[in-house]
Amino acid sequence: MKRIDAHQHFWRLAERAGSWPPAELTAIYRDFLPQDLVPQLAAHGIDGTVLVQSMPSVADTEFLLHAAKASPFVLGVVGWVDLKAADAAWQIASLAEDSKLKGLRPMLQDLDDERWIDDPALKPAIEAMLLCGLSFDALVLPRHLPALLAFAQRYPALRIVIDHAAKPPIASGEHASWAADLRQLAALPQVYCKLSGMVTEAGLGWTLADLQPYASVVLEAFGPGRVIWGSDWPVVNLASDYAGWIEASARLIGGLSEQERAQVLGLNAIRFYHLD
């Protein structure tokens, strides 16, 4: 079985100029670089990863592309471009000259405007993404899902994956409105969902029973053919660790067939991100 970690990060604090993470998040307030992840991949039989941006800057994307070039296990990078910038199409085409760039991710969760993504002004950037064969990672909270639905309906040819299942409010146990909005997006065949980030939303002291209802919605709505597993390392360390999430996610998908588990744990990422 080919195993892909389709959501991990690298960063150097010295280059983040006060950006997230803050110092009080001691578990992740340090540099995280390729040599830190290699032992985890080896221990758990992970064949490759998708490296995802964590800061809204082209400089960060260039740093990730450089890291990917020096790290054979990084099969693809999801970067960042200001999709409403006047030169967004040019920036996208320029970055996409690097074959490791597989997608882009605006940090929608940090934007005050919930409808930012539902804007025709994005058309030149999205057309450039389509021309370059790039996908779209949606870093959203549940409140952003209606606007994301409108965006996805406008661009049916754009491959979209919802990061961390849209960060449902697992800690508070709320469920209904998130599930209804997620199911509407799942009805669109180009939309996928990542099984990742759940323990962080559940918080310290989480149990499998806390996660199960949310994972069940994701698997039922998208089916095993459109769910993509990721660790969200090192952010996962806020509430667990790599091994803990590996064990929990294995139990969450334990009811799937061997072929379905192979899809969730690697094949879907390879197809979605056009990984080599």
C-alpha positions as CSV (number, residue, x, y, z in Angstrom):
1,M,0.0,0.0,0.0
2,K,1.4,3.4,-1.0
3,R,1.1,5.7,2.0
4,I,1.1,9.5,1.5
5,D,0.9,12.1,4.2
6,A,-1.0,14.7,2.3
7,H,-0.7,17.6,4.8
8,Q,2.5,18.5,6.6
9,H,4.4,21.8,7.2
10,F,7.9,23.1,7.6
11,W,8.9,26.5,9.1
12,R,11.7,28.5,10.5
13,L,10.7,30.9,13.3
14,A,13.3,33.5,12.3
15,E,11.5,34.0,9.0
16,R,8.0,34.4,10.3
17,A,8.4,37.8,11.9
18,G,5.9,37.3,14.6
19,S,3.5,35.3,12.5
20,W,1.8,32.2,13.9
21,P,2.6,30.2,15.9
22,P,2.8,32.3,19.1
23,A,5.4,31.6,21.8
24,E,2.7,30.3,24.2
25,L,2.2,27.2,21.9
26,T,5.3,25.7,23.2
27,A,4.8,22.3,21.6
28,I,5.3,23.8,18.1
29,Y,7.2,27.0,18.9
30,R,10.5,26.0,17.2
31,D,11.9,25.3,13.8
32,F,10.4,22.3,12.0
33,L,12.5,21.1,9.0
34,P,12.9,18.0,6.9
35,Q,15.3,16.2,9.2
36,D,12.7,16.5,12.0
37,L,10.1,14.6,10.0
38,V,12.2,11.9,8.4
39,P,12.2,9.6,11.6
40,Q,8.4,9.8,11.7
41,L,8.0,8.8,8.1
42,A,10.4,5.9,8.5
43,A,8.7,4.7,11.7
44,H,5.2,4.6,10.1
45,G,5.9,3.6,6.6
46,I,5.0,6.8,4.9
47,D,6.2,6.8,1.3
48,G,5.9,10.6,0.5
49,T,4.3,13.8,1.6
50,V,2.6,16.9,0.4
51,L,4.1,20.0,2.0
52,V,1.6,22.8,2.7
53,Q,2.2,26.5,3.2
54,S,1.5,28.1,6.6
55,M,2.2,31.7,6.0
56,P,0.6,34.0,3.4
57,S,3.7,35.0,1.4
58,V,5.3,34.0,-1.8
59,A,8.7,33.9,0.0
60,D,7.4,31.1,2.2
61,T,6.2,29.2,-0.9
62,E,9.7,29.6,-2.4
63,F,11.2,28.3,0.8
64,L,9.0,25.2,0.7
65,L,9.8,24.6,-3.0
66,H,13.5,24.8,-2.1
67,A,13.0,22.3,0.8
68,A,11.1,20.0,-1.5
69,K,13.9,20.0,-4.0
70,A,16.3,18.9,-1.3
71,S,13.9,16.3,0.2
72,P,13.0,13.4,-2.0
73,F,10.1,12.3,0.2
74,V,8.3,15.6,-0.5
75,L,6.3,14.8,-3.7
76,G,4.4,18.1,-3.9
77,V,4.0,21.6,-2.5
78,V,0.8,23.6,-1.9
79,G,1.8,27.2,-1.9
80,W,0.3,30.7,-1.6
81,V,-0.3,33.6,-3.9
82,D,-2.6,36.6,-3.4
83,L,-5.3,35.4,-5.8
84,K,-6.7,39.0,-6.0
85,A,-3.4,40.7,-6.8
86,A,-3.2,42.4,-10.2
87,D,-0.3,40.1,-11.2
88,A,-1.7,36.9,-9.6
89,A,-1.8,35.1,-13.0
90,W,1.8,35.9,-13.7
91,Q,2.9,34.9,-10.2
92,I,1.1,31.6,-10.5
93,A,2.6,30.8,-13.9
94,S,6.1,31.7,-12.6
95,L,5.8,29.5,-9.5
96,A,4.3,26.6,-11.5
97,E,7.5,26.4,-13.5
98,D,8.6,24.3,-10.6
99,S,7.0,20.9,-11.1
100,K,6.8,20.3,-7.4
101,L,4.1,23.0,-7.1
102,K,0.8,21.1,-7.1
103,G,-1.6,23.6,-5.6
104,L,-2.4,26.9,-3.9
105,R,-4.0,27.7,-0.6
106,P,-5.3,31.1,0.4
107,M,-5.6,31.3,4.2
108,L,-9.4,31.9,4.3
109,Q,-9.7,31.1,8.0
110,D,-7.7,34.2,8.8
111,L,-9.7,36.6,6.6
112,D,-12.4,38.8,8.2
113,D,-14.6,38.6,5.0
114,E,-16.4,35.3,5.1
115,R,-17.4,35.8,1.4
116,W,-13.8,36.6,0.2
117,I,-13.7,33.5,-1.9
118,D,-17.0,34.1,-3.5
119,D,-15.8,36.9,-5.7
120,P,-15.6,37.0,-9.5
121,A,-12.4,39.0,-9.1
122,L,-10.6,35.7,-8.6
123,K,-11.3,34.6,-12.2
124,P,-7.9,35.5,-13.7
125,A,-6.0,33.7,-10.9
126,I,-8.3,30.6,-11.1
127,E,-7.9,30.4,-14.8
128,A,-4.2,30.5,-14.4
129,M,-4.4,27.7,-11.8
130,L,-6.4,25.6,-14.2
131,L,-4.0,26.3,-17.1
132,C,-1.1,25.2,-14.9
133,G,-2.9,22.1,-13.6
134,L,-3.0,23.3,-10.0
135,S,-5.4,22.3,-7.3
136,F,-7.0,24.4,-4.5
137,D,-6.7,23.7,-0.8
138,A,-9.5,25.3,1.1
139,L,-8.3,26.3,4.6
140,V,-11.7,27.2,6.0
141,L,-13.8,27.2,9.2
142,P,-17.5,26.0,9.1
143,R,-18.7,29.6,8.6
144,H,-16.9,29.8,5.3
145,L,-18.5,26.7,3.8
146,P,-21.5,28.5,2.1
147,A,-19.1,30.9,0.2
148,L,-16.9,27.9,-0.6
149,L,-19.9,26.1,-2.1
150,A,-20.6,29.1,-4.4
151,F,-17.0,29.3,-5.4
152,A,-16.8,25.6,-6.2
153,Q,-20.0,25.8,-8.3
154,R,-18.5,28.6,-10.3
155,Y,-15.4,26.6,-11.1
156,P,-16.4,23.0,-11.7
157,A,-13.1,22.1,-13.4
158,L,-11.0,23.2,-10.3
159,R,-10.0,20.4,-8.0
160,I,-10.7,21.5,-4.4
161,V,-9.9,19.8,-1.2
162,I,-11.3,21.0,2.2
163,D,-8.5,21.0,4.7
164,H,-9.1,19.4,8.1
165,A,-12.8,18.8,7.3
166,A,-13.3,22.5,7.7
167,K,-12.3,22.4,11.3
168,P,-15.6,21.3,12.9
169,P,-16.2,22.3,16.5
170,I,-15.4,18.9,18.0
171,A,-14.5,20.3,21.4
172,S,-18.0,21.7,21.8
173,G,-19.8,18.7,20.2
174,E,-21.7,20.8,17.6
175,H,-22.5,18.9,14.5
176,A,-25.6,19.5,12.5
177,S,-25.0,22.8,10.6
178,W,-21.3,21.8,9.8
179,A,-22.5,18.4,8.5
180,A,-25.2,19.9,6.3
181,D,-22.9,22.4,4.7
182,L,-20.2,19.8,4.2
183,R,-22.6,17.4,2.5
184,Q,-23.6,20.1,0.0
185,L,-20.0,20.5,-1.0
186,A,-19.6,16.7,-1.2
187,A,-22.3,16.6,-3.8
188,L,-19.8,18.3,-6.2
189,P,-17.6,15.7,-7.8
190,Q,-14.5,17.9,-7.9
191,V,-14.5,18.5,-4.1
192,Y,-12.4,16.3,-1.8
193,C,-11.9,16.4,2.0
194,K,-8.9,15.8,4.2
195,L,-9.1,13.6,7.2
196,S,-6.7,15.6,9.2
197,G,-6.5,18.2,12.0
198,M,-9.2,16.5,14.0
199,V,-7.3,16.0,17.2
200,T,-6.3,19.7,17.3
201,E,-10.0,20.7,17.1
202,A,-10.9,18.2,19.8
203,G,-8.2,19.5,22.1
204,L,-6.1,17.8,24.8
205,G,-7.8,14.8,26.4
206,W,-9.7,13.9,23.2
207,T,-11.0,10.4,22.8
208,L,-11.8,8.3,19.7
209,A,-15.5,8.7,20.6
210,D,-15.1,12.5,20.2
211,L,-13.7,12.1,16.7
212,Q,-15.9,9.3,15.4
213,P,-19.1,11.3,14.6
214,Y,-17.1,13.8,12.5
215,A,-15.0,11.3,10.7
216,S,-18.2,9.3,9.9
217,V,-19.8,12.3,8.3
218,V,-16.7,12.9,6.1
219,L,-16.4,9.3,5.0
220,E,-20.2,9.0,4.3
221,A,-20.4,12.3,2.5
222,F,-17.3,12.0,0.3
223,G,-16.9,8.3,0.1
224,P,-13.6,6.6,0.4
225,G,-12.7,7.8,-3.1
226,R,-12.6,11.5,-2.2
227,V,-11.1,11.5,1.4
228,I,-7.4,12.2,1.7
229,W,-5.4,11.4,4.9
230,G,-2.9,13.9,6.3
231,S,-1.1,14.3,9.6
232,D,-1.0,18.1,9.9
233,W,2.4,17.7,11.4
234,P,3.8,19.5,13.4
235,V,0.5,21.2,14.4
236,V,-0.8,17.8,15.5
237,N,1.6,18.0,18.4
238,L,-0.7,20.5,20.1
239,A,-3.0,17.7,21.0
240,S,-1.3,14.4,20.2
241,D,1.7,13.3,18.1
242,Y,2.4,11.6,14.8
243,A,2.0,8.1,16.2
244,G,-1.2,9.0,18.1
245,W,-2.9,10.4,15.1
246,I,-1.7,7.4,13.0
247,E,-3.3,5.0,15.5
248,A,-6.5,7.1,15.8
249,S,-7.1,7.5,12.1
250,A,-6.4,3.8,11.5
251,R,-9.3,3.1,13.9
252,L,-11.5,5.8,12.3
253,I,-11.2,4.1,8.9
254,G,-11.1,0.6,10.2
255,G,-14.5,-0.3,8.8
256,L,-13.4,0.3,5.2
257,S,-12.2,-2.5,3.0
258,E,-8.5,-2.8,2.3
259,Q,-8.8,-1.2,-1.1
260,E,-10.8,1.7,0.4
261,R,-8.2,2.2,3.1
262,A,-5.5,2.3,0.3
263,Q,-7.5,5.1,-1.4
264,V,-7.8,7.2,1.8
265,L,-4.2,6.6,2.9
266,G,-2.4,7.4,-0.4
267,L,-4.1,6.7,-3.8
268,N,-6.5,9.6,-3.5
269,A,-3.7,12.1,-2.7
270,I,-1.7,10.8,-5.7
271,R,-4.6,11.3,-8.0
272,F,-5.8,14.6,-6.6
273,Y,-2.4,16.3,-6.5
274,H,-1.0,14.6,-9.7
275,L,1.9,13.3,-7.7
276,D,4.8,11.6,-9.5
